[in-house]
Amino acid sequence: MTTFLNKTKVFLGVDIGGTKIRWALCGEGRVLYGDTSVTHKGKEALWGSIQALFIEAGRVVKARGWEFFPQVGIATPGKLIGPSRHIISRGSARNLESFETEFDNLDMAVFLGPIFPKKWVVKIENDAIAQMKGGLTQLKEGAVPGKWGYVGPGTGLGGGFATVQAHGDIEVYTDGHIYDIALQNSQGRWQSAEDLISGRAFFEKTGVLAQDAPLDHPYILEMAGYLEQLLEKLFEGHIQKISADNNWSEPECARVKGTTHFLMGGSLGSNTPFSAMFLKKIETRFRLFSVPNRETAPFLGMYNVDAYPSSSYA
């Protein structure tokens, strides 16, 4: 337990999603408190939401007699580039935009940093990578050593790849982004994986929210087929992006090749009925696992908090 003058020190973690923003106070080896708010599109709205949750987190910390550790971990959609890996690559954060290009080349640490005290460290992590690392830790012995992939269909489509070492360490590799991998749709045309396997894709194609659809809905079955196509391409190492500028290098493709264990996350992939359908429809050579606790996994990925906290979200 981290204490200072008999006060529990807590880390603030923020997980920015396409529809929700989750935040948590982490200390004593677990998530001590958490809450959610709605994600509103655009930079101004996002800044206001993060500012509001920081004020609320401060109220909680004060009321409970805790004290902030001077660091915030923020998990965000988008391909992170630059020396610090804080800058959102062009076109990779569409689910946050109120207009196209709004988040292109935005340094998230510089953008959100002024919300927090000057001496605080602002740690930026890709949301899918944070979810993957936390989910693998939650699996405990189930996360067998070897290559793992993460596929997170939610509002968009998150991805990540890692090697689990024999002693449990997790080594992340490639930029992890699978949203723009080219797949063939039912008409034989090439589309990005995110335009076929995501909550946004489901709604655009059916006019129905995925969580409200029956499990025998035709597009759920079609989506399972696209997911299998994606896993096949990853397994074979034959990975082409919609934009050739974003293609992985040959060494990256070779490293992903042969991956058979996949962790399913996101609001659809970790939803038990959906994941059960995917398991039923996809070839048995792939081993699919759901993230055990999607709400706390990102914070486990950013901070070393317990996989199964005793306290739950407010």
Secondary structure as UniProt FT lines:
FT   STRAND          3..4
FT   TURN            5..6
FT   STRAND          7..16
FT   STRAND          20..27
FT   TURN            28..29
FT   STRAND          30..38
FT   HELIX           43..63
FT   TURN            64..65
FT   STRAND          67..76
FT   STRAND          80..81
FT   TURN            82..85
FT   STRAND          87..88
FT   TURN            90..91
FT   HELIX           94..96
FT   TURN            100..105
FT   HELIX           108..112
FT   HELIX           113..115
FT   TURN            118..119
FT   STRAND          121..126
FT   HELIX           127..139
FT   HELIX           140..142
FT   STRAND          146..153
FT   STRAND          157..164
FT   TURN            166..167
FT   STRAND          170..173
FT   TURN            179..180
FT   STRAND          181..184
FT   TURN            186..187
FT   STRAND          190..192
FT   HELIX           193..195
FT   HELIX           199..206
FT   HELIX           210..212
FT   TURN            215..216
FT   HELIX           218..236
FT   HELIX           244..246
FT   HELIX           250..256
FT   TURN            257..258
FT   STRAND          261..264
FT   HELIX           266..269
FT   HELIX           272..281
FT   TURN            284..285
FT   STRAND          287..290
FT   TURN            294..296
FT   HELIX           297..302
//
